[in-house]
Amino acid sequence: MNFELSREHVLIRNMVRDFAENEIAPYAEQLDITSAFPEEIFKKLGSLGLLGIPFPEKYGGSGGDTISYAIAVEEIGKACAGTGLSYAATISLGSAPIYYFGTEEQRQRYLVPMAEGKTLGAFGLTEPNAGSDAGGTQTKAIEDGDEFVISGEKCWITNAEYSDTIIVTAVTGKDERGKNIISAIIVPTNSKGLTITSPYDKMGVRASNTCEIVLDAVRVPKENLLGDPQKGFKQFLYTLDGGRISIAALAVGIAQQALDKALHYAKERKQFGKSISSFQAIQFKLADMAMEVELARNMVYKAAWLKDNNKPFTKEAAFAKLFASETASRSANQAVQIHGGYGYMREYGVERLIRDAKLLEIGEGTSEIQRLVISRQLGC
Ligand SMILES: Cc1cc2nc3c(=O)[nH]c(=O)nc-3n(C[C@H](O)[C@H](O)[C@H](O)COP(=O)(O)OP(=O)(O)OC[C@H]3O[C@@H](n4cnc5c(N)ncnc54)[C@H](O)[C@@H]3O)c2cc1C
């Protein structure tokens, strides 16, 4: 067993860290205030090849592994969690399903531009009445000649306004037991009948683009069906398993930022004639934060390693997502506590971490759903 990062992993970490510290972190507070999407940052991420890390070069990627990708998410998320969320979503939810399940033609046509950073990608699963229970999808795709006619509504879809295509889940029929068959279909965002708006005023991850999508008899060719229509549900569960590794990596970035800021502040701030870092109550908070960050990162790397080695990783991805997101919330909360009243003020940049971290306990399966996934893996 070897716990050391490879030379390539260290190189990617240093490169992304440098970029994130210089080109993302200085804008994070403003992006949070204005809730503006960082288009320019994404253009640069694209030109550095960072939007294609886990895909082969023949699909416009850089041929990296899931560990490299997780390292990049952590570093970007540490600088700005909203940017990190959009980064993780375009790769894990927009591009990856096309790489996993797409035909060669679909990969060339849709994956290559995303991996090269020419457009972002989005995945539309959630609906107003189908969140944790994705089996309750109401959006329908009805066959009409060579086309699907899709009608329905999706909510809180990350990146849709900046994507050329959205992968939309829809009911395409019934199986022999009378249960809905849910398939994934690639829908170009310039399709007639498709409306994308971003009406949400979010608590955190405010730099990410979050959209409402209305599909009103949207026609797409049948060849836009992604993967096996009978296995649409299984396919998106696999997609979400992969996505959870990246959400966990994003949580590690937030937790590490909380620790770094709290440690720095604790050494500077003096009360009762001493640095507050000399008080055991503060030291123990920092010790717990450091231990949990380390553990969460190891869980991310293990899940990523299992995926890269084609081993089952559903349980470990859920472990990582659950533990890392709750770690991020705890660490952010303690960072504010260590900053005292200053931590409650926006300019210190720690209250934002609490707001950003909370999303990671909800998106890509809530903490309750992660516990369900884990208990099912245990055979319950
Ligand atoms: C900023 C943001 C970005 C997002 N991006 C995307 C995206 O790109 N694509 C996409 O498809 N979706 C996206 N989502 C949606 C997200 O995945 C859902 O919000 C999430 O899956 C939970 O669904 P829900 O909000 O409907 O909650 P609900 O399912 O209504 O859950 C409400 C509460 O009930 C609990 N609960 C539900 N079922 C059970 C159960 N069986 N046992 C125990 N507890 C249960 C939940 O854990 C939660 O606490 C995004 C959401 C946000 C906020």
The ligand as a Tripos MOL2 file, in Angstrom:
@<TRIPOS>MOLECULE
LIG
   53    58     1     0     0
SMALL
NO_CHARGES

@<TRIPOS>ATOM
      1 C1        -27.5880   24.3490   -5.7030 C.3       1 LIG1
      2 C2        -28.1820   23.0490   -6.1870 C.ar      1 LIG1
      3 C3        -27.6950   22.4580   -7.3440 C.ar      1 LIG1
      4 C4        -28.2640   21.2710   -7.8320 C.ar      1 LIG1
      5 N1        -27.8310   20.7600   -9.0300 N.ar      1 LIG1
      6 C5        -28.5140   19.7140   -9.5800 C.ar      1 LIG1
      7 C6        -28.1990   19.2500  -10.9100 C.ar      1 LIG1
      8 O1        -27.2730   19.7490  -11.5670 O.2       1 LIG1
      9 N2        -28.9680   18.2520  -11.4370 N.ar      1 LIG1
     10 C7        -29.9900   17.6720  -10.7570 C.ar      1 LIG1
     11 O2        -30.6400   16.7880  -11.3140 O.2       1 LIG1
     12 N3        -30.3040   18.0810   -9.4890 N.ar      1 LIG1
     13 C8        -29.5990   19.0950   -8.8950 C.ar      1 LIG1
     14 N4        -29.9330   19.5250   -7.6300 N.ar      1 LIG1
     15 C9        -31.0130   18.8600   -6.9020 C.3       1 LIG1
     16 C10       -30.5380   17.9880   -5.7250 C.3       1 LIG1
     17 O3        -29.8730   16.8630   -6.2070 O.3       1 LIG1
     18 C11       -31.7560   17.6810   -4.8510 C.3       1 LIG1
     19 O4        -32.0850   18.8750   -4.1620 O.3       1 LIG1
     20 C12       -31.5280   16.5540   -3.8790 C.3       1 LIG1
     21 O5        -31.3820   15.3330   -4.5520 O.3       1 LIG1
     22 C13       -32.6620   16.4070   -2.8600 C.3       1 LIG1
     23 O6        -33.9160   16.4170   -3.4440 O.3       1 LIG1
     24 P1        -35.0560   17.4310   -2.8740 P.3       1 LIG1
     25 O7        -34.4130   18.7530   -2.7630 O.co2     1 LIG1
     26 O8        -36.2620   17.3080   -3.7100 O.co2     1 LIG1
     27 O9        -35.3440   16.9210   -1.4200 O.3       1 LIG1
     28 P2        -36.4030   15.8080   -0.9630 P.3       1 LIG1
     29 O10       -36.1470   14.5500   -1.7140 O.co2     1 LIG1
     30 O11       -37.7690   16.3690   -0.9950 O.co2     1 LIG1
     31 O12       -35.9560   15.5820    0.5440 O.3       1 LIG1
     32 C14       -36.3730   16.4210    1.6200 C.3       1 LIG1
     33 C15       -35.8310   15.8240    2.9120 C.3       1 LIG1
     34 O13       -36.3780   14.4960    3.0940 O.3       1 LIG1
     35 C16       -35.3130   13.5620    3.2150 C.3       1 LIG1
     36 N5        -35.7020   12.2880    2.5970 N.ar      1 LIG1
     37 C17       -36.2420   12.0940    1.3580 C.ar      1 LIG1
     38 N6        -36.4240   10.7840    1.1430 N.ar      1 LIG1
     39 C18       -35.9950   10.1280    2.2450 C.ar      1 LIG1
     40 C19       -35.9220    8.7580    2.6450 C.ar      1 LIG1
     41 N7        -36.3160    7.7810    1.8150 N.pl3     1 LIG1
     42 N8        -35.4170    8.4720    3.8670 N.ar      1 LIG1
     43 C20       -35.0020    9.4650    4.6840 C.ar      1 LIG1
     44 N9        -35.0460   10.7670    4.3900 N.ar      1 LIG1
     45 C21       -35.5330   11.1000    3.1820 C.ar      1 LIG1
     46 C22       -34.1280   14.1880    2.5090 C.3       1 LIG1
     47 O14       -32.9010   13.6390    2.9360 O.3       1 LIG1
     48 C23       -34.3010   15.6520    2.8990 C.3       1 LIG1
     49 O15       -33.7730   15.8610    4.1710 O.3       1 LIG1
     50 C24       -29.3350   20.6710   -7.1040 C.ar      1 LIG1
     51 C25       -29.7910   21.2440   -5.9150 C.ar      1 LIG1
     52 C26       -29.2420   22.4210   -5.4590 C.ar      1 LIG1
     53 C27       -29.8090   23.0320   -4.1980 C.3       1 LIG1
@<TRIPOS>BOND
     1     1     2 1
     2     2     3 ar
     3     2    52 ar
     4     3     4 ar
     5     4     5 ar
     6     4    50 ar
     7     5     6 ar
     8     6     7 ar
     9     6    13 1
    10     7     8 2
    11     7     9 ar
    12     9    10 ar
    13    10    11 2
    14    10    12 ar
    15    12    13 ar
    16    13    14 ar
    17    14    15 1
    18    14    50 ar
    19    15    16 1
    20    16    17 1
    21    16    18 1
    22    18    19 1
    23    18    20 1
    24    20    21 1
    25    20    22 1
    26    22    23 1
    27    23    24 1
    28    24    25 2
    29    24    26 1
    30    24    27 1
    31    27    28 1
    32    28    29 2
    33    28    30 1
    34    28    31 1
    35    31    32 1
    36    32    33 1
    37    33    34 1
    38    33    48 1
    39    34    35 1
    40    35    36 1
    41    35    46 1
    42    36    37 ar
    43    36    45 ar
    44    37    38 ar
    45    38    39 ar
    46    39    40 ar
    47    39    45 ar
    48    40    41 1
    49    40    42 ar
    50    42    43 ar
    51    43    44 ar
    52    44    45 ar
    53    46    47 1
    54    46    48 1
    55    48    49 1
    56    50    51 ar
    57    51    52 ar
    58    52    53 1
@<TRIPOS>SUBSTRUCTURE
     1 LIG1         1 GROUP 0 **** ****
